[in-house]
Amino acid sequence: MTAENQPSAVACHLDAASFQQRTRRFAVLNRESLLESHRLDMSLDLTYSLSATAELHDLVRLEEECCPFLCFRLQPGETSIKLSITVPESARDSVNMLLEPFLGI
């Protein structure tokens, strides 16, 4: 993605009720399938069992619609699937707030 294609607004497009529902979905998925999490400076890597693949694809599709400023990447492996979420440098001051909902348990 080039700089001119980067979304400028760093704001989720979900209303409060939809945001709570989405974070609950991540919390359930994390309780049931999360194998490992690793926080880097501006990103979060979440590794799930392969049984979470369909749910992860659905959640990433939805997240890309409501938070287009975040970069989501799914990496399937032989025994697990990794979701990497990266916050743009322009949102450095909000990085903890932006990544926290994906860590719900």
Rosetta blueprint (number, residue, H / E / L):
1 M L
2 T L
3 A H
4 E H
5 N H
6 Q L
7 P L
8 S L
9 A L
10 V L
11 A L
12 C L
13 H L
14 L L
15 D L
16 A H
17 A H
18 S H
19 F H
20 Q H
21 Q H
22 R H
23 T H
24 R H
25 R H
26 F H
27 A H
28 V H
29 L H
30 N H
31 R H
32 E H
33 S H
34 L E
35 L E
36 E E
37 S E
38 H E
39 R E
40 L L
41 D L
42 M L
43 S E
44 L E
45 D E
46 L E
47 T E
48 Y E
49 S E
50 L H
51 S H
52 A H
53 T H
54 A H
55 E H
56 L H
57 H H
58 D H
59 L H
60 V H
61 R H
62 L H
63 E H
64 E H
65 E H
66 C H
67 C L
68 P L
69 F L
70 L L
71 C E
72 F E
73 R E
74 L E
75 Q E
76 P E
77 G L
78 E L
79 T L
80 S E
81 I E
82 K E
83 L E
84 S E
85 I E
86 T E
87 V L
88 P L
89 E H
90 S H
91 A H
92 R H
93 D H
94 S H
95 V H
96 N H
97 M H
98 L H
99 L H
100 E H
101 P H
102 F H
103 L H
104 G L
105 I L
